[in-house]
Amino acid sequence: MEARSQLRHRPTRGESETPIVACYGRLGQLSESTRDDAGGSILITVMKLCLLLAIVAMSVLAVAQTSYPPGFPPTSSQPASQPPAAPQPASQPPAAPVNVVPSNPGDLATMLQGIEQETSGLNADVAKLRVEKWKVDASTKRQASENIGSIQRNITGALPGLITAVRTTPQSLAANFKLYRNLNALYDVVATVSESAGAFGRREEYDLLAPHAQALDAGRRNYGEYLQQMTATADDRIATAEREKAAALAAAQQQVPPKKIIVDDSEPAPPPKKKKPAKKSAPPASAATGSSNGTSTPK
């Protein structure tokens, strides 16, 4: 009895090891007892795999807990109630250049002001060209010099008067069309000089004129859209005036009473006959002879 009690309370191998290792040893004993049973062997294999997975998971968790540095994560240094930091303001976009024609074709005053500013800068920059140093023949240099002179004369002579005319009579189609045609001609010459500067001159000269050509192109396109809107508005006004005129004429015709035409089917009365005047009767012949006989002849 004492031997049995001592054997009963004797510490086993499983009690001195970890639970997972002890369980793995019991599974080994169970597998030896049930080696002949095919179903039991499959079950034991599945249980071994599950235990291996559990051991691997616990090992990974232990490594992860010991890999953090002391005091990580810093929950005490930054309380949860602290609001998030405000985002940094985005950098401001670069300001647009002054010599840019506005893209809104409805604002005529702003558009004219932009054209004046652009052409003023163009007049100053085109004078900086050194055509005599271009690597090209003399005839091309002469043509480029003539184009530059034409640009300067247009900017200082013709263009200010056309802009003043549009400002004086903004609703005039003739004044607006003259300015639009002048902008197109000016753009063509500036684009030609800019291309020649890029082909025969220095890179700095092309970079000086290319933005002006682009700005004039945008300006004439916007002005063309404005002129198209203006023409459509004028057409609408003319059509409205024609409709009002036709409506007023129809109303006036309705107010005037219609003319009555009386048709008389009766035959007209014959005109009265004129009476012929009576002829005077001639004196009797006896009276005429007696009177002639009563006259005595002198003896």
Secondary structure, DSSP 4 states (H G I P E B T S, - for coil): -HHHHHHHTSPPHHHHS-HHHHHHHHHHHHHHHTSS-HHHHHHHHHHHHHHHHHHHHHHHHHHHHHHSPTT-S-TTTS-TTSPPPPPPPPPPPPPPPTT---S-TT-HHHHHHHHHHHHHHHHHHHTT--GGGSSS-HHHHHHHHHHHHHHHHIIIIIHHHHHHHHHH-TT-HHHHHHHHHHHHHHHHHHHHHHHHHHHHS-HHHHHHHHHHHHHHHHHHHHHHHHHHHHHHHHHHHHHHHHHHHHHHHHHHHHHSPPPP-----SPPPPPPPPPPPPPPPPPPHHHHHHHHHSSPPP-
